[in-house]
Amino acid sequence: MGNHVNKILGAIFMIVSALIYTTERIVEKLSAALQAAGYASHGTGSDRTYHYQSFFDNFFVWFFFFLGFLLLAYGFPQKNK
């Protein structure tokens, strides 16, 4: 694999990591909003605070970010002739 391919794969893995993390936060906000509106709690309207996952709670988020960082860093050094 060439250096260019490593840069592209590294960027893709880091973007996927960010998308997974963002999706988790959006789902948490939507579930809290649905429960606050009473749709998911059958009209009881219980108090719901947000419980956001930290960066290291999901294995795939930090694994894809770390793998992407390694591939991106590995793709930048160039051979001097």
Biopython code that builds the backbone (N, CA, C, O; Angstrom):
import numpy as np
from Bio.PDB.StructureBuilder import StructureBuilder

atoms = [
    (1, "MET", "N", (0.844, -1.182, 0.000)),
    (1, "MET", "CA", (0.000, 0.000, 0.000)),
    (1, "MET", "C", (0.882, 1.235, 0.000)),
    (1, "MET", "O", (1.910, 1.289, 0.675)),
    (2, "GLY", "N", (0.465, 2.204, -0.757)),
    (2, "GLY", "CA", (1.226, 3.433, -0.821)),
    (2, "GLY", "C", (0.862, 4.387, 0.289)),
    (2, "GLY", "O", (-0.095, 4.171, 1.034)),
    (3, "ASN", "N", (1.637, 5.441, 0.387)),
    (3, "ASN", "CA", (1.391, 6.446, 1.422)),
    (3, "ASN", "C", (0.058, 7.149, 1.210)),
    (3, "ASN", "O", (-0.617, 7.518, 2.171)),
    (4, "HIS", "N", (-0.317, 7.331, -0.048)),
    (4, "HIS", "CA", (-1.572, 8.028, -0.342)),
    (4, "HIS", "C", (-2.780, 7.230, 0.152)),
    (4, "HIS", "O", (-3.738, 7.801, 0.672)),
    (5, "VAL", "N", (-2.727, 5.917, -0.014)),
    (5, "VAL", "CA", (-3.827, 5.057, 0.430)),
    (5, "VAL", "C", (-3.934, 5.077, 1.955)),
    (5, "VAL", "O", (-5.041, 5.089, 2.494)),
    (6, "ASN", "N", (-2.810, 5.082, 2.647)),
    (6, "ASN", "CA", (-2.832, 5.133, 4.116)),
    (6, "ASN", "C", (-3.443, 6.436, 4.614)),
    (6, "ASN", "O", (-4.180, 6.442, 5.600)),
    (7, "LYS", "N", (-3.140, 7.536, 3.938)),
    (7, "LYS", "CA", (-3.736, 8.818, 4.333)),
    (7, "LYS", "C", (-5.247, 8.795, 4.160)),
    (7, "LYS", "O", (-5.979, 9.274, 5.026)),
    (8, "ILE", "N", (-5.718, 8.245, 3.053)),
    (8, "ILE", "CA", (-7.159, 8.198, 2.789)),
    (8, "ILE", "C", (-7.856, 7.282, 3.785)),
    (8, "ILE", "O", (-8.892, 7.645, 4.344)),
    (9, "LEU", "N", (-7.293, 6.092, 4.012)),
    (9, "LEU", "CA", (-7.906, 5.173, 4.976)),
    (9, "LEU", "C", (-7.895, 5.748, 6.389)),
    (9, "LEU", "O", (-8.867, 5.585, 7.127)),
    (10, "GLY", "N", (-6.816, 6.415, 6.774)),
    (10, "GLY", "CA", (-6.750, 7.041, 8.087)),
    (10, "GLY", "C", (-7.821, 8.101, 8.266)),
    (10, "GLY", "O", (-8.470, 8.176, 9.310)),
    (11, "ALA", "N", (-8.001, 8.920, 7.235)),
    (11, "ALA", "CA", (-9.036, 9.959, 7.316)),
    (11, "ALA", "C", (-10.429, 9.340, 7.372)),
    (11, "ALA", "O", (-11.293, 9.823, 8.104)),
    (12, "ILE", "N", (-10.651, 8.280, 6.608)),
    (12, "ILE", "CA", (-11.965, 7.620, 6.619)),
    (12, "ILE", "C", (-12.261, 7.013, 7.984)),
    (12, "ILE", "O", (-13.373, 7.151, 8.493)),
    (13, "PHE", "N", (-11.276, 6.342, 8.585)),
    (13, "PHE", "CA", (-11.492, 5.755, 9.911)),
    (13, "PHE", "C", (-11.769, 6.832, 10.956)),
    (13, "PHE", "O", (-12.613, 6.632, 11.830)),
    (14, "MET", "N", (-11.085, 7.955, 10.887)),
    (14, "MET", "CA", (-11.320, 9.023, 11.858)),
    (14, "MET", "C", (-12.695, 9.655, 11.659)),
    (14, "MET", "O", (-13.354, 10.012, 12.636)),
    (15, "ILE", "N", (-13.134, 9.798, 10.417)),
    (15, "ILE", "CA", (-14.463, 10.350, 10.140)),
    (15, "ILE", "C", (-15.544, 9.390, 10.616)),
    (15, "ILE", "O", (-16.544, 9.826, 11.187)),
    (16, "VAL", "N", (-15.363, 8.084, 10.392)),
    (16, "VAL", "CA", (-16.335, 7.093, 10.866)),
    (16, "VAL", "C", (-16.424, 7.124, 12.389)),
    (16, "VAL", "O", (-17.513, 7.017, 12.953)),
    (17, "SER", "N", (-15.288, 7.268, 13.050)),
    (17, "SER", "CA", (-15.282, 7.368, 14.503)),
    (17, "SER", "C", (-16.098, 8.572, 14.977)),
    (17, "SER", "O", (-16.885, 8.466, 15.917)),
    (18, "ALA", "N", (-15.906, 9.699, 14.327)),
    (18, "ALA", "CA", (-16.657, 10.900, 14.697)),
    (18, "ALA", "C", (-18.146, 10.742, 14.408)),
    (18, "ALA", "O", (-18.981, 11.221, 15.175)),
    (19, "LEU", "N", (-18.484, 10.073, 13.307)),
    (19, "LEU", "CA", (-19.899, 9.866, 12.988)),
    (19, "LEU", "C", (-20.577, 8.941, 14.000)),
    (19, "LEU", "O", (-21.722, 9.184, 14.383)),
    (20, "ILE", "N", (-19.901, 7.906, 14.431)),
    (20, "ILE", "CA", (-20.471, 7.008, 15.440)),
    (20, "ILE", "C", (-20.697, 7.766, 16.747)),
    (20, "ILE", "O", (-21.748, 7.630, 17.372)),
    (21, "TYR", "N", (-19.716, 8.558, 17.157)),
    (21, "TYR", "CA", (-19.835, 9.313, 18.402)),
    (21, "TYR", "C", (-20.977, 10.334, 18.321)),
    (21, "TYR", "O", (-21.741, 10.501, 19.271)),
    (22, "THR", "N", (-21.079, 11.007, 17.184)),
    (22, "THR", "CA", (-22.145, 11.992, 16.999)),
    (22, "THR", "C", (-23.511, 11.321, 16.968)),
    (22, "THR", "O", (-24.473, 11.848, 17.526)),
    (23, "THR", "N", (-23.604, 10.166, 16.325)),
    (23, "THR", "CA", (-24.872, 9.437, 16.266)),
    (23, "THR", "C", (-25.326, 9.008, 17.656)),
    (23, "THR", "O", (-26.517, 9.069, 17.961)),
    (24, "GLU", "N", (-24.404, 8.582, 18.490)),
    (24, "GLU", "CA", (-24.759, 8.221, 19.867)),
    (24, "GLU", "C", (-25.338, 9.415, 20.618)),
    (24, "GLU", "O", (-26.315, 9.275, 21.353)),
    (25, "ARG", "N", (-24.746, 10.568, 20.438)),
    (25, "ARG", "CA", (-25.236, 11.760, 21.133)),
    (25, "ARG", "C", (-26.610, 12.182, 20.603)),
    (25, "ARG", "O", (-27.462, 12.617, 21.379)),
    (26, "ILE", "N", (-26.829, 12.059, 19.308)),
    (26, "ILE", "CA", (-28.130, 12.421, 18.731)),
    (26, "ILE", "C", (-29.217, 11.470, 19.229)),
    (26, "ILE", "O", (-30.312, 11.908, 19.583)),
    (27, "VAL", "N", (-28.916, 10.177, 19.257)),
    (27, "VAL", "CA", (-29.901, 9.193, 19.734)),
    (27, "VAL", "C", (-30.232, 9.442, 21.200)),
    (27, "VAL", "O", (-31.392, 9.325, 21.596)),
    (28, "GLU", "N", (-29.244, 9.781, 22.004)),
    (28, "GLU", "CA", (-29.490, 10.067, 23.422)),
    (28, "GLU", "C", (-30.391, 11.288, 23.583)),
    (28, "GLU", "O", (-31.294, 11.292, 24.421)),
    (29, "LYS", "N", (-30.148, 12.310, 22.791)),
    (29, "LYS", "CA", (-30.964, 13.524, 22.882)),
    (29, "LYS", "C", (-32.393, 13.255, 22.415)),
    (29, "LYS", "O", (-33.344, 13.759, 23.012)),
    (30, "LEU", "N", (-32.548, 12.468, 21.356)),
    (30, "LEU", "CA", (-33.885, 12.130, 20.883)),
    (30, "LEU", "C", (-34.650, 11.261, 21.879)),
    (30, "LEU", "O", (-35.843, 11.475, 22.097)),
    (31, "SER", "N", (-33.984, 10.297, 22.476)),
    (31, "SER", "CA", (-34.675, 9.441, 23.444)),
    (31, "SER", "C", (-35.090, 10.233, 24.678)),
    (31, "SER", "O", (-36.154, 9.986, 25.246)),
    (32, "ALA", "N", (-34.264, 11.174, 25.091)),
    (32, "ALA", "CA", (-34.639, 12.021, 26.230)),
    (32, "ALA", "C", (-35.808, 12.934, 25.873)),
    (32, "ALA", "O", (-36.684, 13.184, 26.701)),
    (33, "ALA", "N", (-35.817, 13.426, 24.648)),
    (33, "ALA", "CA", (-36.919, 14.299, 24.223)),
    (33, "ALA", "C", (-38.226, 13.524, 24.114)),
    (33, "ALA", "O", (-39.286, 14.030, 24.483)),
    (34, "LEU", "N", (-38.148, 12.290, 23.606)),
    (34, "LEU", "CA", (-39.357, 11.476, 23.509)),
    (34, "LEU", "C", (-39.915, 11.130, 24.889)),
    (34, "LEU", "O", (-41.129, 11.143, 25.090)),
    (35, "GLN", "N", (-39.057, 10.831, 25.809)),
    (35, "GLN", "CA", (-39.525, 10.507, 27.154)),
    (35, "GLN", "C", (-40.058, 11.748, 27.853)),
    (35, "GLN", "O", (-41.038, 11.673, 28.594)),
    (36, "ALA", "N", (-39.418, 12.887, 27.622)),
    (36, "ALA", "CA", (-39.913, 14.129, 28.234)),
    (36, "ALA", "C", (-41.271, 14.514, 27.664)),
    (36, "ALA", "O", (-42.098, 15.096, 28.366)),
    (37, "ALA", "N", (-41.503, 14.194, 26.405)),
    (37, "ALA", "CA", (-42.795, 14.498, 25.792)),
    (37, "ALA", "C", (-43.874, 13.509, 26.213)),
    (37, "ALA", "O", (-45.062, 13.768, 26.018)),
    (38, "GLY", "N", (-43.474, 12.381, 26.787)),
    (38, "GLY", "CA", (-44.452, 11.423, 27.273)),
    (38, "GLY", "C", (-44.777, 10.312, 26.307)),
    (38, "GLY", "O", (-45.605, 9.458, 26.623)),
    (39, "TYR", "N", (-44.158, 10.286, 25.141)),
    (39, "TYR", "CA", (-44.468, 9.252, 24.154)),
    (39, "TYR", "C", (-43.917, 7.894, 24.556)),
    (39, "TYR", "O", (-44.583, 6.880, 24.349)),
    (40, "ALA", "N", (-42.741, 7.848, 25.115)),
    (40, "ALA", "CA", (-42.129, 6.571, 25.457)),
    (40, "ALA", "C", (-42.447, 6.140, 26.881)),
    (40, "ALA", "O", (-42.167, 5.003, 27.258)),
    (41, "SER", "N", (-43.020, 7.018, 27.667)),
    (41, "SER", "CA", (-43.288, 6.680, 29.059)),
    (41, "SER", "C", (-44.787, 6.566, 29.346)),
    (41, "SER", "O", (-45.198, 6.609, 30.505)),
    (42, "HIS", "N", (-45.589, 6.422, 28.319)),
    (42, "HIS", "CA", (-47.039, 6.258, 28.440)),
    (42, "HIS", "C", (-47.694, 7.398, 29.201)),
    (42, "HIS", "O", (-48.614, 7.189, 29.992)),
    (43, "GLY", "N", (-47.212, 8.591, 28.954)),
    (43, "GLY", "CA", (-47.845, 9.772, 29.511)),
    (43, "GLY", "C", (-47.424, 10.154, 30.911)),
    (43, "GLY", "O", (-47.975, 11.106, 31.463)),
    (44, "THR", "N", (-46.469, 9.457, 31.517)),
    (44, "THR", "CA", (-46.086, 9.799, 32.885)),
    (44, "THR", "C", (-45.206, 11.038, 32.921)),
    (44, "THR", "O", (-45.228, 11.767, 33.913)),
    (45, "GLY", "N", (-44.431, 11.302, 31.870)),
    (45, "GLY", "CA", (-43.630, 12.519, 31.811)),
    (45, "GLY", "C", (-42.559, 12.597, 32.877)),
    (45, "GLY", "O", (-42.415, 13.629, 33.532)),
    (46, "SER", "N", (-41.808, 11.532, 33.063)),
    (46, "SER", "CA", (-40.774, 11.532, 34.088)),
    (46, "SER", "C", (-39.628, 12.468, 33.702)),
    (46, "SER", "O", (-39.393, 12.742, 32.525)),
    (47, "ASP", "N", (-38.926, 12.947, 34.725)),
    (47, "ASP", "CA", (-37.793, 13.838, 34.496)),
    (47, "ASP", "C", (-36.632, 13.028, 33.927)),
    (47, "ASP", "O", (-36.273, 11.985, 34.473)),
    (48, "ARG", "N", (-36.058, 13.498, 32.852)),
    (48, "ARG", "CA", (-34.985, 12.760, 32.183)),
    (48, "ARG", "C", (-33.822, 13.713, 31.931)),
    (48, "ARG", "O", (-33.977, 14.732, 31.258)),
    (49, "THR", "N", (-32.669, 13.375, 32.472)),
    (49, "THR", "CA", (-31.471, 14.151, 32.186)),
    (49, "THR", "C", (-30.637, 13.394, 31.163)),
    (49, "THR", "O", (-30.748, 12.175, 31.029)),
    (50, "TYR", "N", (-29.816, 14.123, 30.456)),
    (50, "TYR", "CA", (-28.984, 13.508, 29.429)),
    (50, "TYR", "C", (-27.853, 12.725, 30.074)),
    (50, "TYR", "O", (-27.239, 13.167, 31.046)),
    (51, "HIS", "N", (-27.596, 11.571, 29.518)),
    (51, "HIS", "CA", (-26.469, 10.755, 29.958)),
    (51, "HIS", "C", (-25.618, 10.457, 28.733)),
    (51, "HIS", "O", (-25.779, 9.417, 28.094)),
    (52, "TYR", "N", (-24.720, 11.367, 28.411)),
    (52, "TYR", "CA", (-23.879, 11.193, 27.238)),
    (52, "TYR", "C", (-22.748, 10.218, 27.539)),
    (52, "TYR", "O", (-22.150, 10.241, 28.615)),
    (53, "GLN", "N", (-22.474, 9.370, 26.570)),
    (53, "GLN", "CA", (-21.363, 8.444, 26.685)),
    (53, "GLN", "C", (-20.057, 9.230, 26.573)),
    (53, "GLN", "O", (-19.975, 10.207, 25.828)),
    (54, "SER", "N", (-19.061, 8.807, 27.302)),
    (54, "SER", "CA", (-17.761, 9.443, 27.140)),
    (54, "SER", "C", (-17.066, 8.836, 25.922)),
    (54, "SER", "O", (-17.562, 7.877, 25.331)),
    (55, "PHE", "N", (-15.945, 9.386, 25.561)),
    (55, "PHE", "CA", (-15.235, 8.968, 24.357)),
    (55, "PHE", "C", (-14.779, 7.512, 24.450)),
    (55, "PHE", "O", (-14.758, 6.812, 23.438)),
    (56, "PHE", "N", (-14.421, 7.051, 25.628)),
    (56, "PHE", "CA", (-13.867, 5.714, 25.785)),
    (56, "PHE", "C", (-14.905, 4.668, 26.172)),
    (56, "PHE", "O", (-14.538, 3.516, 26.404)),
    (57, "ASP", "N", (-16.180, 5.020, 26.250)),
    (57, "ASP", "CA", (-17.217, 4.047, 26.603)),
    (57, "ASP", "C", (-17.540, 3.096, 25.453)),
    (57, "ASP", "O", (-17.830, 1.923, 25.687)),
    (58, "ASN", "N", (-17.494, 3.578, 24.238)),
    (58, "ASN", "CA", (-17.755, 2.740, 23.077)),
    (58, "ASN", "C", (-16.423, 2.299, 22.487)),
    (58, "ASN", "O", (-15.585, 3.130, 22.138)),
    (59, "PHE", "N", (-16.234, 0.990, 22.376)),
    (59, "PHE", "CA", (-14.973, 0.437, 21.876)),
    (59, "PHE", "C", (-14.683, 0.896, 20.449)),
    (59, "PHE", "O", (-13.543, 1.230, 20.128)),
    (60, "PHE", "N", (-15.691, 0.914, 19.600)),
    (60, "PHE", "CA", (-15.468, 1.223, 18.191)),
    (60, "PHE", "C", (-15.071, 2.673, 17.965)),
    (60, "PHE", "O", (-14.327, 2.963, 17.028)),
    (61, "VAL", "N", (-15.545, 3.584, 18.791)),
    (61, "VAL", "CA", (-15.207, 4.994, 18.612)),
    (61, "VAL", "C", (-13.718, 5.207, 18.807)),
    (61, "VAL", "O", (-13.057, 5.759, 17.928)),
    (62, "TRP", "N", (-13.187, 4.790, 19.917)),
    (62, "TRP", "CA", (-11.768, 5.051, 20.140)),
    (62, "TRP", "C", (-10.878, 4.134, 19.312)),
    (62, "TRP", "O", (-9.770, 4.529, 18.948)),
    (63, "PHE", "N", (-11.339, 2.897, 18.999)),
    (63, "PHE", "CA", (-10.542, 1.994, 18.173)),
    (63, "PHE", "C", (-10.406, 2.534, 16.753)),
    (63, "PHE", "O", (-9.307, 2.546, 16.199)),
    (64, "PHE", "N", (-11.522, 2.984, 16.156)),
    (64, "PHE", "CA", (-11.450, 3.546, 14.806)),
    (64, "PHE", "C", (-10.633, 4.830, 14.793)),
    (64, "PHE", "O", (-9.891, 5.081, 13.843)),
    (65, "PHE", "N", (-10.759, 5.646, 15.837)),
    (65, "PHE", "CA", (-9.986, 6.882, 15.887)),
    (65, "PHE", "C", (-8.492, 6.576, 16.002)),
    (65, "PHE", "O", (-7.678, 7.191, 15.313)),
    (66, "PHE", "N", (-8.134, 5.636, 16.865)),
    (66, "PHE", "CA", (-6.733, 5.269, 17.046)),
    (66, "PHE", "C", (-6.159, 4.632, 15.779)),
    (66, "PHE", "O", (-5.044, 4.955, 15.369)),
    (67, "LEU", "N", (-6.918, 3.732, 15.162)),
    (67, "LEU", "CA", (-6.478, 3.098, 13.928)),
    (67, "LEU", "C", (-6.333, 4.129, 12.807)),
    (67, "LEU", "O", (-5.374, 4.078, 12.038)),
    (68, "GLY", "N", (-7.269, 5.050, 12.714)),
    (68, "GLY", "CA", (-7.185, 6.112, 11.717)),
    (68, "GLY", "C", (-5.994, 7.010, 11.950)),
    (68, "GLY", "O", (-5.326, 7.420, 11.001)),
    (69, "PHE", "N", (-5.722, 7.318, 13.203)),
    (69, "PHE", "CA", (-4.560, 8.157, 13.515)),
    (69, "PHE", "C", (-3.262, 7.452, 13.138)),
    (69, "PHE", "O", (-2.353, 8.072, 12.585)),
    (70, "LEU", "N", (-3.175, 6.157, 13.438)),
    (70, "LEU", "CA", (-1.971, 5.405, 13.078)),
    (70, "LEU", "C", (-1.778, 5.345, 11.568)),
    (70, "LEU", "O", (-0.669, 5.554, 11.076)),
    (71, "LEU", "N", (-2.848, 5.061, 10.831)),
    (71, "LEU", "CA", (-2.739, 5.019, 9.379)),
    (71, "LEU", "C", (-2.394, 6.381, 8.793)),
    (71, "LEU", "O", (-1.600, 6.475, 7.856)),
    (72, "LEU", "N", (-2.979, 7.418, 9.334)),
    (72, "LEU", "CA", (-2.694, 8.762, 8.850)),
    (72, "LEU", "C", (-1.254, 9.152, 9.147)),
    (72, "LEU", "O", (-0.582, 9.740, 8.300)),
    (73, "ALA", "N", (-0.783, 8.833, 10.331)),
    (73, "ALA", "CA", (0.603, 9.152, 10.686)),
    (73, "ALA", "C", (1.582, 8.310, 9.882)),
    (73, "ALA", "O", (2.660, 8.784, 9.524)),
    (74, "TYR", "N", (1.216, 7.065, 9.597)),
    (74, "TYR", "CA", (2.084, 6.185, 8.823)),
    (74, "TYR", "C", (2.160, 6.629, 7.352)),
    (74, "TYR", "O", (3.147, 6.353, 6.671)),
    (75, "GLY", "N", (1.132, 7.307, 6.875)),
    (75, "GLY", "CA", (1.099, 7.725, 5.480)),
    (75, "GLY", "C", (1.882, 8.983, 5.184)),
    (75, "GLY", "O", (2.153, 9.261, 4.016)),
    (76, "PHE", "N", (2.261, 9.762, 6.192)),
    (76, "PHE", "CA", (2.930, 11.033, 5.926)),
    (76, "PHE", "C", (4.441, 10.947, 5.700)),
    (76, "PHE", "O", (4.947, 11.681, 4.852)),
    (77, "PRO", "N", (5.187, 10.101, 6.402)),
    (77, "PRO", "CA", (6.631, 10.083, 6.138)),
    (77, "PRO", "C", (6.938, 9.668, 4.702)),
    (77, "PRO", "O", (6.329, 8.745, 4.160)),
    (78, "GLN", "N", (7.890, 10.367, 4.104)),
    (78, "GLN", "CA", (8.270, 10.053, 2.736)),
    (78, "GLN", "C", (9.738, 9.681, 2.707)),
    (78, "GLN", "O", (10.531, 10.174, 3.509)),
    (79, "LYS", "N", (10.091, 8.820, 1.792)),
    (79, "LYS", "CA", (11.463, 8.365, 1.672)),
    (79, "LYS", "C", (12.305, 9.438, 0.988)),
    (79, "LYS", "O", (11.883, 10.016, -0.014)),
    (80, "ASN", "N", (13.477, 9.702, 1.520)),
    (80, "ASN", "CA", (14.410, 10.631, 0.900)),
    (80, "ASN", "C", (15.419, 9.844, 0.090)),
    (80, "ASN", "O", (16.034, 8.908, 0.599)),
    (81, "LYS", "N", (15.593, 10.214, -1.159)),
    (81, "LYS", "CA", (16.536, 9.508, -2.024)),
    (81, "LYS", "C", (17.742, 10.365, -2.304)),
    (81, "LYS", "O", (18.650, 9.940, -3.018)),
]
sb = StructureBuilder()
sb.init_structure("model")
sb.init_model(0)
sb.init_chain("A")
sb.init_seg("    ")
for serial, (resi, resn, name, xyz) in enumerate(atoms, 1):
    if name == "N":
        sb.init_residue(resn, " ", resi, " ")
    sb.init_atom(name, np.array(xyz, "f"), 0.0, 1.0, " ", f" {name:<3s}", serial, name[0])
structure = sb.get_structure()
